[in-house]
Amino acid sequence: MVLKFVLLIAINLLVACGSLATNTPNYMVLEETNLPDELKETSGLYCPDMGSAYTVNDSGNKPIIYNIDSSGQIINKQLIPAKNTDWEALIGDSQYFYIGDVGNNNGKRKFVQIHTVPKQVSSSKTNVTTSKLFYINHLVKNNEYLNHDYDAETLINLDDSLFLFSKSWNSGNLFIYQLNKVEPNQFVEPINEIKGLSGVITGGDFDSTNNRFILVGYELNRVGSFSPFITILNRDLTLQTSFGLSGYGQVEGVCVAPNGEVWFTQEGSFFSNQKIVKLNIKK
């Protein structure tokens, strides 16, 4: 009886610390940690250093950039003077955060937006500039809920451009758009199309160490469950590989840490807690 009690305590401690070291042919899970309830609808993820990361919640939540520590706890909040219509992506460069207000499940938005936020705030007021994105050949009246190709959740910074990756419910094909960082009104069309993915793309980052794009996404099953996966693209935006993420659900944001670790967030649901997961992808 005492031995069983000790074993239960040990298991609980192991789960609490989130150290899994789960090994698969494609990746090894290094750590898994629950996020606070305030981040139940975590979406984008940005990790410019090893000690912390940044995330946002999606539609219906306050317009806040959250700074979290390596264990997923909130250490700072920055309220942004911009409406959170459907914030789905967060990325940055040396000077700015870029918030992708690009969610469009209904397909009824005439344009989506990128909010540019200075990282260094010199006063109590944060100055935000906004770029409007108009999809060329986009006919809003033809769109149906979760049955069109003008939704997106993925924004990636690379060199002097931003890249927007579609969440294509209708065709299932991934459309990639190249954006100007400063142009206030942009009419965009795909620069590349990738076919044959097993679901929709919900997050991504560029892995500068290995010169590749890391994307996460999921297939939404009829019963409401999720089958998540990782897709890797080469630098030239061609498909390298794709594989499943067993044991997870609604994956949302992903970033590549300076040491090459891949971090992703999972939105909370009835079936699973919101969490941040760290893994190594095998070459």
Summary of the structure (lengths in Angstrom):
residues: 283
radius of gyration: 18.7
end to end distance: 45.6
largest distance: 68.7
contacts: 905
relative contact order: 0.16
helix: 8%
strand: 48%
